[in-house]
C-alpha cells in the first residue's frame, strides 16, 4: 500500500463538473493499493496517517496531527502510485491491485480514518477526477507498508 499525503489549506474533487468532495485545512490523501495488500496494511496506515505530526504548532514546529488541528481529509484512489517506469517510456501498472480488490480497501481506509476521528470524504473510485489541491507549506509525505 502506498500513500502520498499532501497537507492542504483546501482541496476538492470534481467528477463530470460536479463537486463531490471539498475540505478546508487538512490532508489530501492519494492511496494506491498493490497486490497482497489487505486489512493489516490499511489499519497500520490509517492509524499512522491520523496521528502523523505534520501540522505546525504555535512555535512553527511540526508537532500537531490532523486530529490536533481538527482538520479534514479527502481520500482519492490512485493506482498510478504503482507505476513502474524502469523500462521503456510507458509506465506499467501491473503491481497495482485489481479494482475489485482495491475499491473495498480504499473505502476501508476512509472508514478507519473516520473511526480515528478524522472527518473524511472520498473521490469516486475509477472515475476521471479533477483534484484541486492547495498544498500548504508545501508539505508532501510518502508512506508505504
LINCOR-V829753 format. One record per backbone hydrogen bond with DSSP energy under -0.5 kcal/mol. NH is the residue of the N-H (numbers start at 1). CO is the residue of the C=O. E is the energy in kcal/mol with one decimal. If there is no record, write none. Layout:
# LINCOR-V829753
nh:co:e
NH:CO:E
NH:CO:E
This chain:
# LINCOR-V829753
nh:co:e
2:32:-2.5
3:143:-3.0
4:30:-2.6
5:3:-0.6
5:141:-3.3
6:28:-2.5
7:139:-2.2
8:26:-2.7
9:134:-2.5
10:134:-0.6
11:23:-1.7
12:132:-2.1
13:21:-2.4
14:130:-2.5
15:18:-2.6
16:128:-0.5
18:15:-1.9
19:17:-0.5
20:13:-2.7
20:18:-0.5
21:13:-1.4
23:11:-2.7
26:8:-2.2
27:72:-2.4
28:6:-2.6
29:27:-0.6
29:74:-3.3
30:4:-2.8
30:28:-0.6
31:29:-0.6
31:76:-2.8
32:2:-3.4
35:95:-1.5
37:34:-1.8
42:38:-2.2
43:39:-2.7
44:40:-2.2
45:41:-2.5
46:42:-2.2
47:43:-2.2
48:44:-2.4
49:45:-2.4
50:46:-2.3
51:47:-1.5
52:48:-0.8
52:49:-0.7
54:52:-1.4
54:64:-0.9
55:64:-2.8
57:61:-2.5
60:57:-1.8
63:55:-0.8
63:61:-2.0
64:55:-2.6
67:50:-0.9
69:65:-1.8
70:67:-0.8
71:66:-2.7
72:25:-1.9
73:119:-2.3
74:27:-2.1
75:121:-2.3
76:29:-3.2
76:74:-0.5
78:31:-3.1
81:78:-1.9
82:79:-2.1
83:80:-1.7
84:92:-2.6
85:83:-0.6
91:89:-0.5
92:84:-2.1
96:93:-1.7
97:33:-2.8
101:98:-1.6
102:98:-2.8
103:99:-2.6
105:101:-0.9
106:102:-2.4
107:103:-2.1
108:104:-2.2
109:105:-2.2
110:106:-2.0
111:107:-2.5
112:108:-2.5
113:109:-2.2
114:110:-2.2
115:111:-2.1
116:112:-1.4
117:114:-1.7
118:113:-2.3
119:71:-0.6
119:117:-0.7
121:73:-2.7
123:75:-2.2
125:123:-0.6
127:124:-2.1
129:127:-0.9
130:14:-2.8
131:129:-0.6
132:12:-2.6
132:130:-0.6
133:131:-0.6
134:10:-2.2
135:133:-0.8
136:7:-3.5
137:135:-0.7
139:7:-0.5
141:5:-2.8
143:3:-2.8
145:1:-2.1
